[in-house]
Amino acid sequence: MSDAVRVFIGAGKEHWLPAEVLRHSILATTSRPVEIVNLREHDGLIPKPWRGKVPTSFSLQRFLIPQVCGYQGHGIYLDSDQLVLRDIGEPWDTPFADNDRIHTAGDWQSAVMLIDCERVRWSVAALCAEMDAGAKRYPALSNLKYETGVTGKLTQWWNWHDRCKLYKAAAELGKLPDDVRLIHFTRMNTQPWLFDPHPFGTLWNNALLSAIRDGAITTDDVRREIDNQNVRPSLSRLLNEQPREVDRAWRDRNRKRLRGL
């Protein structure tokens, strides 16, 4: 078995750019070998009728990890609307006690997880069948309410999100607390690739520019995502180009679709 840290990113086609910025942020903050998988590659394992019944196009992808890993070893799950600021090896090295199955980082539990894939025997097809039968509901499923051995052993700083108590004060100051390991942009209508200005938009913009400088993302990639209406037109300014339209007009035209991003 590989000694690499295994990270799985939940993302739909429309989340390509933030997922790639997240990927680069993981690699840029560690010297350890890391294997990163975009779970969109495994969408075929999710029953098609359920892909449109959940809040985002990647909502059910997190439950694929044990199956994708062949029910062996460990895997870290991250939503694509995140940015890693510290070494991903820190959560990876969190030990499992006898009854531990999943380590999480505070609330929004399933957004950041370290999973023991040998003990967590999820089958997405079976989970969807249980939801079809009314035995389980997605909100409880996504908050791991049906699971045992969920520990919360990962510090809250590994899921520092824009709904937590400390976020508002930090946003007003425009400065992240020094302890933040991962910032999570949960509010879909104000994510920095969709909305400007954002309290920590400069942080995400700089992460994008860093990925471009390192060759992880090309300027053509950014132009494509703008043309595909997946990110705000004003990102063109980061490429020293004039946007084709103002963000407000773009948001108004795509309001319904953006609610599902």
N, C-alpha and C positions, 0 to 999 in steps of 0.2 A: 504493500500500500504506500502511496506517495506520502512524503513528509510535508508536503505543501499545505498551507492554509487554504481550505476550500470555501469559496464565497459564492453565493447564488443571489443574483439580482432579479427582483420581480419587475418586469417592464413589458409594456405593449409596444407595438410598432411606433406609436406616436410618442413614446418616451425615449426614443433612441438617443437624443442628445444628452438629457440629464443622466441617463444610465451610463453613457460613455464618460461624462465628466466625473461621475461617481467612481467608475472603474479606474480612471487615472488617479483620482485622489487616494484610492486604496494603495495603488502601486507606488505612488510618490511618497508615501509616509511610512514605508516599511522596507527593510532590507531582506526580508524573508521571502522564500519562494511562495507564490500565491497562484492558485488556479481560480479563475473567475468565470462563471457561467451565467449568461443571460438566459433566464428561464423561459423566455419566449420561444427558444429553440425546442422546448418540450411541450408546447401548448397542445399538441396532438393527443397528449395523455388526458386532457381535460374534456369531459363530455361536452360536445358542442352546444347543446341547449343551455348549459350553465354559464357559458362565457359572457352572455349578456345579462345575466340575472344578478350580478354582484357589482359593488360600487365602482371598481376600476377593472380594466382589462387584465390586470395582473393579480387581482385579489386572491384567486385560488392557486396561483403558481407556487406560493410558499409551501403548500402541502405536498408538492411534488418531490421535495428534496430527498427524503429517505428512499423513495422509489428510484430516483435518478442515481443515487449513490449505491444502489443494490443492497440497501439496508445494512451498510457497513460504514464504520468510521463516523466522523462528525462533519457537520456542515453549518456554515453561518448564512443566515438569510438577512438581506437588506432590501428595503423598498428602493425604487429608483429615484425617489424624491429626497435624496439624502446626500450629504457630503462628509467624507471621513477626514478628520483632522489629526488623528493620532494613529499609532501602529496597530493594525488590525490583529497583530499577534497577541495583544493584551486580552481581548475577549476569548480568542482561540485557546489560550492557555488556562482558562478557568476550569478547574477540575470538577469532575462529576462524582458525587457521593453515591452510595449504594442505590438510593431511591430516586436520584435525579434523572430527569429525562430531557428537559428543556430549560436552558438558562435564558432569561429575558432581562430587559433593562427598563424597569418601571412600568408605567402605563403604556397604552398603545402596544400591548404586549407582543403581538406577533410581527411587528414591524422590524424588530431587531431580535434575532434568536440565534443561539448556539444549540444545535440539535444533536442528540446522540441517535444516529440513524439506525443503530441496532435495536434500541429500545422503543423508538417511535415508529410504529408500523403503519403509517398512513398509506392509504390507497385513495387517490382522489376520486376515482370512479365509485368506490364504496361510500365515501363521504357524501358525494352527490346523490347517490341512491338513498342514503339515510335522510338527506334533506328533502328529496322528492317524497319520501314516505312520511314526512313530518316529524321524524324522530330527532332531528337536529335542525337548528336555525343558523343561518350564516353569521349574524352578529355575535352570537355566543361562540360559534366555531372560531371566528377570527380573533376573539379575545381569549382563546384557549380554555374556555369554561368547561369543556368536556375532558380536559387532560388532567392527568395526575403527574406529580413530579416536576411541576413548573416552579422554578426556584426564585427568580428575580435576583440572581447573584451578580448579574452584570450591573455595574453602577449606572445610575440615571444619566450620567454624562455620556453614555453610549447611545442615548436616544433623547437628546436635548431638542425638544420640538416647540413649535410656535403656539402650542396650547398650554404649555407648562407654566407654573406660577412665576418663575423667575424670568421668563422670556420677555414680558412686557417692559419691565424695568431696563433690561439689557438693550432692548430694541430702541427705547427712548434715548439711551446713551450712545447707541450705535456701536457698542463694544461687547463682544462675547466674553463671558467668564473664562478665566484661564483653564478651568478644568474640563471644558467641553471637548469631548472626543469625537462626537458625531452630531451634526446639526440636521434636523429633519424638518423639511418644509411640508407640513401636513395640509395646510390650507390651500386647496387646489387653485382657487381663483386669485391667489396672490403669490404663487411661486415665482422666484426671480427670473426664470426663463419665460414666464408668461406675463409678468407684471413689473413695471418700473415706474416710480422708485420702490424699492423694497428695503427694509431696514438693514438687511445683510446682503443686499444685491451685489455690492462691490466684492464681497467674499466669493460669491458664486461666479461672478464675471471673471475675477482673477483666476479662479480654478479652471474656467474654460480657456482663458488665454494661455495658462500654463500648459494645458493639454495640447493646444495648437502649437506652442513653441516646441514641445517635446515630440511632435509628430503623431501623437495619439489620435488627434482629430484634425481634419484639414479644413481650410476655409471653405472649400467646396461642400464639405459635409454640412457646415453651418448654413450656407446659402440654400442647400437642398431642404433642410428642415424648415427654414423660413418660407421657402416656396411651397412646401407641403402644408403650411399653416399650422405646424406643430409647436412653433415658438414665436415670440413676439418679433415684429419687424424691426424694432429698434436695436436688436442685437447686431444689425448691420453696422452700427456705429463702432462696435468693437473691431470690425474689419476695416475701419476707416472708409466706410461706404455710406451713402445716404439711403435711409430707409425708403421703400417704395410707397409706404403709407404710414399714417400715425397709428400708434398702438390702439388708441380708443376705437377707431373705425374698424380695425382688425378684430378687436374683442367683441364689438357690437355685432359684427357679421357672423362671428363664430361662437356666440354666447352659449347656445345650446350644446354644441360639441365640446366646448371647453369644460363644461360642468362634468363631463365624463372622463376627462383626462386624468 
